[in-house]
Amino acid sequence: MGSGDWQPQSTARLTLPPGIAAVWWLDLATVPAHRWAAWNTVLDAEEQARAARFVRDSDRQQYIAAHALLRGMLHRHGGLDARSWRFITGDHGKPSLHPDHRLDRLRFNISHAPNAVACGLVLDHPIGVDIEDRERPGGHLQLADAYFAPAEVAQLHAAPDAGKNTMFFLFWTLKEAYIKATGAGLSTPLDQFAFHAPTVRIHFEPSLADHDAAWQFHTLMPTTRHTLSIAIRHGGTGPLTILPRAANHQEVDRLTNTGDYDVNLKSRLQSGETGA
Ligand SMILES: CC(C)(COP(=O)(O)OP(=O)(O)OC[C@H]1O[C@@H](n2cnc3c(N)ncnc32)[C@H](O)[C@@H]1OP(=O)(O)O)[C@@H](O)C(=O)NCCC(=O)NCCS
């Protein structure tokens, strides 16, 4: 997410009310193949270079979709054209809006997984989102044994076999959403805070100097195979209203102004093959 030779614009305006967190997800299985090239044009040069470096098409598509969705939501709630947004990166990699936008109240976080991406937007509060594919292969219990808090490991081992996978991804996405909301990422020891199910509560070890009363969490299953968790630090001011919903590709087209983009026509124009 580079800053390029961008100039501040005066048309930015916030339409997201305080106290509301907009969380959208996109099921990538519903996106027509020709949209990837169109959405790629909304990304800045640095994002496009990153997208081009992915070896697998599916990884590139996740990346493009997450960044196009973010830019579309920023257009919807921040006013500027989807292509205009510029970003900076924090110490542990968390992106935020470039200070030149003078929209430091507007916070966001994105997440990508096989076949789905998600983006959360809120005013004034740190937000983290994490979406995961519950069908991803791997030794989940061994991973939990190695990295999760003892209280989470105990809950997982006590769960019936049929419920273990769901509980694992509940804890995984909640833990990721928390470390993404703080921005500290994996520099936070994952065994120093524990979630409790089924009513989601968090418990912090003293080493983290954090308080459960400052946090709000929400988890949902946006598709038949994905779990999505959202963490927001309201700091004790009381819970916000989290509005999760599915986006569709037509909406991303509209918000990013790529709906009438014709890849073949553009390449013909660039190579001078047509006078159209
Ligand atoms: C980077 C990390 C914060 C999230 O990684 P992830 O779950 O693989 O990736 P997600 O798709 O959910 O999120 C990636 C996005 O989060 C954002 N991000 C990157 N670093 C971040 C940070 N420190 N805090 C918040 N957001 C961050 C970026 O926008 C990134 O997308 P981009 O690279 O396309 O711009 C980090 O926690 C990580 O590497 N996790 C690996 C997964 C793992 O081992 N989890 C242990 C089990 S809980």
PDBQT file of the ligand as one rigid body, heavy atoms in Angstrom, charges set to zero:
ROOT
HETATM    1  C1  LIG A 301      -0.558 -10.792   9.947  1.00  0.00    +0.000 C 
HETATM    2  C2  LIG A 301      -1.473 -11.353  11.002  1.00  0.00    +0.000 C 
HETATM    3  C3  LIG A 301      -1.842 -10.213  11.884  1.00  0.00    +0.000 C 
HETATM    4  C4  LIG A 301      -2.770 -11.924  10.389  1.00  0.00    +0.000 C 
HETATM    5  O1  LIG A 301      -2.462 -12.823   9.453  1.00  0.00    +0.000 OA
HETATM    6  P1  LIG A 301      -3.500 -13.785   8.734  1.00  0.00    +0.000 P 
HETATM    7  O2  LIG A 301      -4.574 -14.257   9.660  1.00  0.00    +0.000 OA
HETATM    8  O3  LIG A 301      -2.686 -14.785   8.042  1.00  0.00    +0.000 OA
HETATM    9  O4  LIG A 301      -4.127 -12.866   7.617  1.00  0.00    +0.000 OA
HETATM   10  P2  LIG A 301      -5.520 -12.121   7.420  1.00  0.00    +0.000 P 
HETATM   11  O5  LIG A 301      -5.929 -12.442   6.046  1.00  0.00    +0.000 OA
HETATM   12  O6  LIG A 301      -6.505 -12.339   8.506  1.00  0.00    +0.000 OA
HETATM   13  O7  LIG A 301      -5.101 -10.578   7.513  1.00  0.00    +0.000 OA
HETATM   14  C5  LIG A 301      -4.146 -10.052   6.671  1.00  0.00    +0.000 C 
HETATM   15  C6  LIG A 301      -4.341  -8.555   6.631  1.00  0.00    +0.000 C 
HETATM   16  O8  LIG A 301      -4.295  -8.012   7.935  1.00  0.00    +0.000 OA
HETATM   17  C7  LIG A 301      -3.645  -6.749   7.871  1.00  0.00    +0.000 C 
HETATM   18  N1  LIG A 301      -2.537  -6.800   8.812  1.00  0.00    +0.000 N 
HETATM   19  C8  LIG A 301      -1.222  -7.109   8.613  1.00  0.00    +0.000 A 
HETATM   20  N2  LIG A 301      -0.556  -7.019   9.768  1.00  0.00    +0.000 NA
HETATM   21  C9  LIG A 301      -1.455  -6.650  10.707  1.00  0.00    +0.000 A 
HETATM   22  C10 LIG A 301      -1.356  -6.372  12.100  1.00  0.00    +0.000 A 
HETATM   23  N3  LIG A 301      -0.216  -6.441  12.774  1.00  0.00    +0.000 N 
HETATM   24  N4  LIG A 301      -2.489  -6.027  12.765  1.00  0.00    +0.000 NA
HETATM   25  C11 LIG A 301      -3.653  -5.927  12.109  1.00  0.00    +0.000 A 
HETATM   26  N5  LIG A 301      -3.806  -6.165  10.786  1.00  0.00    +0.000 NA
HETATM   27  C12 LIG A 301      -2.704  -6.522  10.103  1.00  0.00    +0.000 A 
HETATM   28  C13 LIG A 301      -3.206  -6.506   6.451  1.00  0.00    +0.000 C 
HETATM   29  O9  LIG A 301      -4.150  -5.651   5.824  1.00  0.00    +0.000 OA
HETATM   30  C14 LIG A 301      -3.259  -7.889   5.856  1.00  0.00    +0.000 C 
HETATM   31  O10 LIG A 301      -3.677  -7.914   4.532  1.00  0.00    +0.000 OA
HETATM   32  P3  LIG A 301      -2.722  -7.449   3.314  1.00  0.00    +0.000 P 
HETATM   33  O11 LIG A 301      -1.386  -8.040   3.575  1.00  0.00    +0.000 OA
HETATM   34  O12 LIG A 301      -3.430  -7.965   2.102  1.00  0.00    +0.000 OA
HETATM   35  O13 LIG A 301      -2.718  -5.940   3.377  1.00  0.00    +0.000 OA
HETATM   36  C15 LIG A 301      -0.736 -12.343  11.876  1.00  0.00    +0.000 C 
HETATM   37  O14 LIG A 301      -1.523 -12.603  12.983  1.00  0.00    +0.000 OA
HETATM   38  C16 LIG A 301      -0.321 -13.639  11.265  1.00  0.00    +0.000 C 
HETATM   39  O15 LIG A 301       0.648 -13.715  10.539  1.00  0.00    +0.000 OA
HETATM   40  N6  LIG A 301      -1.008 -14.713  11.535  1.00  0.00    +0.000 N 
HETATM   41  C17 LIG A 301      -0.690 -16.037  11.014  1.00  0.00    +0.000 C 
HETATM   42  C18 LIG A 301      -1.759 -17.024  11.378  1.00  0.00    +0.000 C 
HETATM   43  C19 LIG A 301      -1.450 -17.817  12.648  1.00  0.00    +0.000 C 
HETATM   44  O16 LIG A 301      -0.431 -18.463  12.792  1.00  0.00    +0.000 OA
HETATM   45  N7  LIG A 301      -2.339 -17.791  13.638  1.00  0.00    +0.000 N 
HETATM   46  C20 LIG A 301      -2.159 -18.500  14.881  1.00  0.00    +0.000 C 
HETATM   47  C21 LIG A 301      -3.421 -19.096  15.391  1.00  0.00    +0.000 C 
HETATM   48  S1  LIG A 301      -4.394 -17.946  16.354  1.00  0.00    +0.000 SA
ENDROOT
TORSDOF 0
